Amino acid sequence: MRSGTNAGNAGFGVLYRKAHLLFEEIALATLSGTRHDCMHTLAEIPLLIVDDLGMRKPPVSVAEDLRCGVQIDSLTNAAGWF
């Protein structure tokens, strides 16, 4: 979270989401026909922090949902991820 705090203090937009809630938000946007708008909004955020990625089994669409540059930092061993 330090990078999020630093980015926010420097004036950059930061959005924090738990992974399962972010994927649910994207799925709901897909069902409601607003997926393009949702993804466009997410793409405009300079720093999107996705917490608990790998702690739950992700939806099948996760590869398509995260088609962007991604940096993954973890405090837990990746061997325990799904």
Buried (B, 14 or more C-beta within 10 A) or exposed (E): EEEBEEBBEEEEEBBEBBBBEBBEBBBEBBEEEEBEEBBEEBEEEEBBBBEBBBBEEBBEEBEEBBEEEEEEEEEEEEEEBE
